[in-house]
Amino acid sequence: MSENVVHLHKPTDPPTLDTAPAVLTVVPDAPPAPPVPLWVRSGRAVKAAATHESTRATVRAAARHGLYTFNGGRIVARRAWDGRTGSRYERMIRAAEAAGNLEAAEEWEERLQRFRAARHHRRMDLLHSPVEAAKGVAVGAGMSIGVLVALGVVMALNTGHVGDVITPLSATIDFIALLIRIVQVVWGPALSIGPFLALLALWSVGRKQHAAPAWALPANVRSDEGEPITPSIVVKALRDLGVPALARAIKEMGDAGASMLGPITIAGCGVEVDVTLPSGVSTNEVQGKRRKLAENLTRHEHEVFITIPQAARTVRLWVADSGALDEPIGPSPLVTDDTMTADYAKGRAPWGQDLRGDAAALSLYQRHLLITGLSNQGKTVALRSLALWLALDKSVQFLVGDLKGVGDWKMFVGLATTLIQGPTDEHVIQVTEMVEGAVDEMNRRIQAPPGTVFPPLIVLVDEAQVAFMCPAKDAEKRPYGGSKANSRYFMAVRKIHNQGRAVNVLMWQGTQDPTNENLPKLVREGAHTRASLALGTESQARMALGDKAVDGGAAPNLLRPGLDQGTLVLASSGIDIPAGQSSITVRTHYIDDDAAEAITDRAKALRDGVTTLHAIEREEEHDSLADIAAVIGDAPRVRTKDVLARLAARNADAYGGWSFIDLAGVLDEAGAEAYKSDGVMVVARDRVARALGLVRPIM
């Protein structure tokens, strides 16, 4: 018989999943959402109805047509008032006085006096006009009755009836009675319809003048692409510019503010207008408000250009059609015309278009060139397009240094005498020696007989800022970069700027993001043609183009980086610049690598063949003092004349051009000076040996 054991203690171990009892969790239903109050639903409905496009269109239409009528009445009233009074002349006088044009003010005052005299004459005539009118009516009526009676007499004689004498007179009376009846019938409806016809006429005047705010105008007139430029819009934009003296002057002018403006003429993809500023307003006050002026004209900042023409107190506004500057210009004639050739002396490179849409052609004859801008703005393409055109003149020679080294100038292989490509210090050294070689060629040409004509030599360095910033030094501790008197690249460029133009040795440079360190002042001011793409600051614009161009309105710092690629501001005597301006904005043609290859192939076909060097061959290093000791040999002393002859025989490349001065310079520097013996200058072996021992101790 089994026993049942009953445990009286409570187990402490938690139950396992297998032994745990099932637990049912009851989740209550979510409480119902509270009802939206009636006032909230009503507000939402009202807001939806008020902001619906149909409601907005209805409100715009009602406001538009109401303002058309109201402002049309104002326009008609102003016209009537101007026609009956001298207010128009007074406004023009105030405008001329505000603008400081006293001659125009006197002319308008004279016109006002003539108008007042004529009006006074008319008013005096009105004093006599009632009597004259009464006499005229009596005479006219008598003559009319006499004519009708005479006509009746003729009819009576013709018909034989005496009663026909009054027939014309009675017919006239019946006709007048008919007119009276017609007027009686029409008069009532005319009184009712007349006001509506008058309002319709006022509405028509307002509609033609678009006399309503822009937000109320219809879609075909209210455009986001910018309003057409009219005198009233320009005057309003100037008034709201935020220049107190200008605003006061325009307010005093009233409707005559348009007298400040010259003719608005179509200029390329925009319009151009000269604005004569009132006295007390300077041109730089308007220049400094370019963005606000553009927005007042419903344009973007890059679509308005402000320049200073030759006339005093005048600014020239060029306003682009909205979005026109974002459209590309056509291809370059170098690409489309396979027969085009170049003429260095007389021709002009087809570079692009100016803002007026005219072709922008640049003369390169004896002009050093500098093009700068931020990175990736089209500097290399703009510089290369000029070189591509000039390459079509077979007499032109090229030395090209590309310190970017990504193949932008590879098509000049077989065209350039030297082509160095790469960004390293060694490439800078090679480019520097290339430019120094051009200096030697320049000096050789300068020493030629007067009247000698030399072929053009273009020394072109792209990314020249790499050369100016190079820290490398040569064996004599002379830096290749920098802007000091011992900086090799800087001094070579300066020498070409100083004298190269006279013998057709020209320096072309392309630089990036200019500063005083990577583009020294003396170098940038030595260029005859200076062009700049988009830049970051006005100070950089002054570095690139000079103070005169920037003060005259040049503003490459206001071009849009990344959007205005290929658009540059140019200051040069080699291009046609509008009279009175110091710069011109050019949108350059884009020539891609494939098209550039095709152009250089045509240029190479004009030549007999050019071998392009990719490195500068350096002379083998030699020790001049050791060579002097070697040519002296065991002789105690040797005449300086014989030393020079022996040195030339030993190394003609190094010593063939030496003179007594060169020899004396080496000896004096080493402390082994030549001296006179038996009446002739000699070099002592002991002195040279001692100098070698002092300068270079034998290990």
VENVENBEL-V789111 format. One record per backbone hydrogen bond with DSSP energy under -1.0 kcal/mol. NH is the residue of the N-H (numbers start at 1). CO is the residue of the C=O. E is the energy in kcal/mol with one decimal. If there is no record, write none. Layout:
BEGIN
NH/CO/E
NH/CO/E
END
This chain:
BEGIN
20/16/-2.6
41/37/-2.1
42/38/-2.6
43/39/-2.1
44/40/-2.5
45/41/-2.2
46/42/-2.7
47/43/-2.7
48/44/-2.7
49/45/-2.4
50/46/-2.7
51/47/-2.3
56/52/-2.5
57/53/-2.7
58/54/-2.3
59/55/-2.7
60/56/-2.6
61/57/-2.5
62/58/-2.6
63/59/-2.7
64/60/-2.8
65/61/-2.6
66/62/-2.1
67/63/-2.4
68/64/-2.4
69/65/-1.8
70/66/-2.4
71/67/-2.9
72/68/-1.9
73/69/-2.0
74/70/-1.7
75/71/-2.4
76/72/-2.6
77/73/-2.7
78/74/-2.6
79/75/-2.5
80/76/-2.7
81/77/-2.8
82/78/-2.8
83/79/-2.2
84/80/-1.6
85/81/-1.8
90/86/-2.2
91/87/-2.5
92/88/-2.0
93/89/-2.2
94/90/-2.5
95/91/-2.5
96/92/-2.4
97/93/-2.5
98/94/-2.6
99/95/-2.0
101/96/-2.6
102/100/-1.1
105/101/-1.8
106/102/-2.3
107/103/-2.1
108/104/-2.4
109/105/-2.1
110/106/-2.0
111/107/-1.9
112/108/-2.3
113/109/-2.0
114/110/-2.0
115/111/-2.3
116/112/-2.6
117/113/-2.3
118/114/-2.3
119/115/-2.3
120/116/-2.5
121/117/-2.1
122/118/-1.9
123/119/-2.4
124/120/-2.3
125/121/-1.7
126/122/-1.1
129/125/-1.0
132/128/-2.0
133/129/-3.3
134/130/-2.8
135/131/-2.6
136/132/-2.3
137/133/-2.6
138/134/-2.6
139/135/-2.5
140/136/-2.5
141/137/-3.1
142/138/-2.6
143/139/-2.5
144/140/-2.5
145/141/-2.7
146/142/-2.5
147/143/-2.4
148/144/-2.4
149/145/-2.8
150/146/-2.6
151/147/-2.4
152/148/-2.2
153/149/-2.6
154/150/-2.1
155/151/-2.0
156/152/-2.8
157/153/-2.6
158/154/-1.7
159/155/-2.5
160/156/-3.0
164/161/-1.1
165/162/-1.6
166/163/-1.1
170/166/-2.8
171/167/-2.5
172/168/-2.1
173/169/-2.0
174/170/-2.5
175/171/-2.2
176/172/-2.2
177/173/-2.2
178/174/-2.2
179/175/-2.1
180/176/-2.1
181/177/-2.2
182/178/-2.5
183/179/-2.5
184/180/-2.3
185/181/-2.0
186/182/-2.6
187/183/-2.6
190/186/-2.7
191/187/-2.2
192/188/-1.5
193/189/-3.1
194/190/-2.9
197/193/-2.3
198/194/-2.6
199/195/-2.6
200/196/-2.4
201/197/-2.2
202/198/-2.3
203/199/-2.8
204/200/-2.3
205/201/-2.0
206/202/-2.4
207/203/-2.6
208/204/-2.2
209/205/-1.5
210/207/-1.0
211/206/-2.7
212/210/-2.3
216/213/-1.0
221/218/-1.2
222/218/-4.0
223/221/-1.3
234/230/-2.3
235/231/-2.6
236/232/-2.3
237/233/-2.4
238/234/-2.2
239/235/-2.5
240/236/-2.1
241/238/-1.4
247/243/-2.6
248/244/-2.6
249/245/-2.1
250/246/-2.4
251/247/-2.2
252/248/-2.3
253/249/-1.8
254/250/-1.6
256/253/-1.7
257/254/-1.4
259/256/-2.1
260/257/-1.9
261/258/-1.5
262/274/-2.6
265/272/-2.4
267/270/-2.9
271/319/-2.5
272/265/-2.7
273/317/-2.2
275/315/-3.0
276/260/-2.8
277/313/-2.9
279/98/-1.3
281/278/-1.7
287/283/-2.3
288/284/-2.2
289/286/-1.4
290/287/-1.1
293/289/-2.7
294/290/-2.5
295/291/-2.4
296/292/-2.3
297/293/-1.5
298/295/-1.6
299/294/-2.8
303/300/-1.6
304/301/-1.4
305/318/-2.4
307/316/-2.2
308/552/-1.7
315/275/-2.1
316/307/-3.1
317/273/-2.9
318/305/-2.4
319/271/-2.6
320/303/-3.0
321/269/-3.3
324/321/-2.5
326/323/-1.0
327/324/-1.4
335/332/-1.5
336/332/-1.7
337/333/-2.3
340/337/-1.1
347/343/-2.5
349/362/-3.2
351/349/-1.1
351/360/-2.0
352/360/-1.3
353/587/-2.0
354/358/-2.5
357/354/-1.9
360/352/-2.9
362/349/-2.2
363/574/-2.5
367/364/-1.3
369/507/-2.2
370/529/-2.3
371/509/-2.3
372/531/-2.0
374/534/-2.4
382/378/-2.2
383/379/-2.6
384/380/-2.9
385/381/-2.2
386/382/-1.0
387/383/-1.7
388/384/-2.6
389/385/-1.8
390/386/-2.3
391/387/-1.8
392/389/-1.5
393/390/-1.8
396/393/-2.0
397/456/-2.7
399/458/-2.6
400/418/-3.0
401/460/-3.0
402/420/-3.7
403/462/-2.0
410/407/-1.1
412/409/-1.8
413/410/-1.7
415/412/-2.0
416/412/-3.0
417/398/-2.5
419/613/-3.0
420/400/-2.3
422/402/-2.7
428/424/-1.9
429/425/-2.4
430/426/-2.2
431/427/-2.7
432/428/-2.8
433/429/-2.4
434/430/-1.9
435/431/-2.5
436/432/-2.6
437/433/-2.0
438/434/-1.6
439/435/-1.7
440/436/-2.0
441/437/-2.1
442/438/-2.3
443/439/-2.6
444/440/-2.2
445/441/-2.2
446/442/-2.4
447/443/-1.6
448/445/-1.3
452/449/-1.6
457/504/-2.9
458/397/-3.0
459/506/-3.1
460/399/-3.2
461/508/-2.4
462/401/-2.7
464/510/-2.6
466/463/-1.8
468/464/-1.9
469/465/-1.6
470/467/-1.1
474/478/-2.2
477/474/-2.0
480/472/-2.6
482/468/-3.2
487/484/-1.7
488/479/-2.5
489/480/-1.9
491/487/-2.4
492/488/-2.2
493/489/-2.4
494/490/-2.3
495/491/-2.2
496/492/-1.9
497/493/-2.5
498/494/-2.2
499/495/-2.1
500/496/-2.3
503/500/-1.2
504/501/-1.3
505/500/-2.8
506/457/-2.6
508/459/-2.9
509/369/-1.9
510/461/-2.2
511/371/-2.4
513/373/-2.7
519/515/-1.4
524/520/-2.2
525/521/-2.3
529/368/-2.5
530/571/-2.2
531/370/-2.6
532/569/-2.2
533/372/-2.6
535/556/-1.5
541/537/-1.5
542/538/-2.2
543/539/-1.8
544/540/-2.5
545/541/-2.7
546/542/-1.7
550/546/-1.7
551/547/-2.9
552/548/-1.3
553/550/-1.7
554/549/-2.6
558/555/-1.8
559/556/-1.1
563/560/-1.3
564/560/-2.9
566/377/-2.5
567/564/-1.9
568/586/-2.9
569/532/-2.9
570/584/-3.1
571/530/-2.8
581/578/-2.2
584/570/-2.0
586/568/-3.1
587/353/-3.4
588/566/-2.5
589/351/-2.3
596/592/-2.3
597/593/-2.4
598/594/-1.9
599/595/-2.0
600/596/-2.5
601/597/-2.0
602/598/-1.6
603/599/-2.0
604/600/-2.7
605/601/-1.6
607/604/-1.2
613/417/-2.6
627/623/-2.4
628/624/-2.2
629/625/-2.2
630/626/-2.1
631/627/-2.2
632/628/-1.6
633/629/-1.8
635/632/-1.4
638/683/-2.0
640/681/-2.2
643/639/-2.3
644/640/-2.3
645/641/-1.8
646/642/-2.7
647/643/-2.6
648/644/-2.3
649/645/-2.0
650/646/-2.0
651/647/-2.6
655/651/-2.9
656/652/-2.0
658/655/-1.6
663/659/-2.1
664/660/-2.7
665/661/-2.2
666/662/-1.8
667/663/-2.3
668/664/-2.9
669/665/-2.0
670/666/-1.5
672/667/-2.7
675/682/-2.0
677/680/-3.4
680/677/-1.5
682/675/-3.4
683/638/-3.0
685/636/-3.0
688/684/-1.7
689/685/-2.7
690/686/-2.8
691/687/-2.4
692/688/-2.4
693/689/-2.1
694/690/-2.0
695/691/-2.9
696/692/-2.3
END
